[in-house]
Amino acid sequence: MMRTLLILTILLFPNVSMSNNIYKKIETLSIEIEKEVIKWRHYIHKNPELSNREYKTAEYISKHLVGLGLDVKNNVAHTGVVAVLYGNKPGKTVALRADMDALPVVERVNIPFASKVKTIYKGIEVGVMPACGHDTHVAILLGVASVLSELKNEIKGTVKFIFQPAEEGPPEGEEGGAELMVKEGVLKNPNVDAIFGLHISSNLPINKVAYKPGGALASATSFEIKIKGRQAHGSAPWAGADPIVAGAQIINNLQTIVSRSLDLTKEAAVVTIGRFESGIRSNIIPETAYLEGTIRALDYEMRDKIYKRLETIVVHTAKSNGVEAKLILGNPYPITFNNLELTEKMKHTLIRVAGKENTVLARASTGAEDFSYFANEVPGFFYRLGGMPIGEHPNKGYSHHTPDFYVDDEGLLLGIKTMTTLAIDYLTSN
């Protein structure tokens, strides 16, 4: 098996593979930096910040990158940090991306570095938690920057490190995330030829990686539904128009879009309501109700059909209940598409670093990522990194975006090694 991989490596990456010296250096340097990476992860986890408010996180990142002697730019897309490493030899430019925001979730995991941070979100006091693993992404990329800085004299080309804010979406009324970074020219000066990113996964065991050619993650569209009824005493519902009952019926009816209106043999889709807010007392039928939800689709035609059915159901269900309803669609994240040629090439790097038995060809996911904005501009490759403790069951309850989300520090080392080697292999082969 190892002989086969060596031959394949020589064919794909002739300039690097004729000598394993640089790979040995990556292995050694990654192991040496692992404890620091874990320390950085713990700090970021303990001190999380919400989208477009990652001020201390950005300062922490920038200080380390400046210490490495990199060309650092701050305040990109509000709080983003971008650093450039120029290799000793001319060549192409590869970008490596990590997202750095947290979520309004109260952490319940019993770990020494658990987040106790609280803040105000949409007028409500909430906890703040890196409930999707963005703390690991930042720490890993800081580790990769450290390793590659040590290999500067052997690098052919340029590496751009992108620490991105607001992956979970900017606050209402603000721009942010990858979309704003692209708009501000993050893929220019120097011009990026390819971009790589990873995402930790709580249901993939540590020491494993997973990838999917083509459409890997769904498009995502947030939506709001504002319902206006007529207030009345709770004892006399006939005197008003109940927005709560209308909202409940709208929620139920929306579930028929996927189950009854879409050809699910084609691709997957999801319509989810995540917020339903109305009323203040048990004996008052309120005037208004407010709903928020998300649409996920792995096919743009299916997504557009959801939009149409959503509008029809909202308007007519409201009318049938004697209330008014307004649907507001948010700005959609595109489908995260892994460039087919790039994926075919770089999967061999994953196999070589993680091992064939630990490299999984994944199915598409209804999760979404604004890495898609980068990958729409230049060839992109986005893969999953295992974070689930060995011996645990994928359904144990470490789900992303929950108070119990948990990933094991032991998974970080493979993240450092794979991301570093992807950069080296890409630059060497081009």
Secondary structure as GFF3:
##gff-version 3
##sequence-region A 1 430
A	DSSP	alpha_helix	2	12	.	.	.	ID=ss1
A	DSSP	alpha_helix	14	17	.	.	.	ID=ss2
A	DSSP	alpha_helix	21	46	.	.	.	ID=ss3
A	DSSP	alpha_helix	55	67	.	.	.	ID=ss4
A	DSSP	beta_strand	71	76	.	.	.	ID=ss5
A	DSSP	beta_strand	80	86	.	.	.	ID=ss6
A	DSSP	beta_strand	89	99	.	.	.	ID=ss7
A	DSSP	beta_strand	118	121	.	.	.	ID=ss8
A	DSSP	beta_strand	124	127	.	.	.	ID=ss9
A	DSSP	alpha_helix	134	150	.	.	.	ID=ss10
A	DSSP	three_ten_helix	152	154	.	.	.	ID=ss11
A	DSSP	beta_strand	156	164	.	.	.	ID=ss12
A	DSSP	alpha_helix	177	183	.	.	.	ID=ss13
A	DSSP	beta_strand	194	205	.	.	.	ID=ss14
A	DSSP	beta_strand	209	211	.	.	.	ID=ss15
A	DSSP	beta_strand	214	217	.	.	.	ID=ss16
A	DSSP	beta_strand	219	228	.	.	.	ID=ss17
A	DSSP	beta_strand	232	233	.	.	.	ID=ss18
A	DSSP	three_ten_helix	237	239	.	.	.	ID=ss19
A	DSSP	alpha_helix	243	256	.	.	.	ID=ss20
A	DSSP	pi_helix	257	261	.	.	.	ID=ss21
A	DSSP	beta_strand	269	278	.	.	.	ID=ss22
A	DSSP	beta_strand	284	285	.	.	.	ID=ss23
A	DSSP	beta_strand	288	297	.	.	.	ID=ss24
A	DSSP	alpha_helix	300	320	.	.	.	ID=ss25
A	DSSP	beta_strand	324	329	.	.	.	ID=ss26
A	DSSP	beta_strand	336	338	.	.	.	ID=ss27
A	DSSP	alpha_helix	340	354	.	.	.	ID=ss28
A	DSSP	three_ten_helix	356	358	.	.	.	ID=ss29
A	DSSP	beta_strand	359	361	.	.	.	ID=ss30
A	DSSP	alpha_helix	371	375	.	.	.	ID=ss31
A	DSSP	beta_strand	380	388	.	.	.	ID=ss32
A	DSSP	three_ten_helix	409	411	.	.	.	ID=ss33
A	DSSP	alpha_helix	412	429	.	.	.	ID=ss34
###
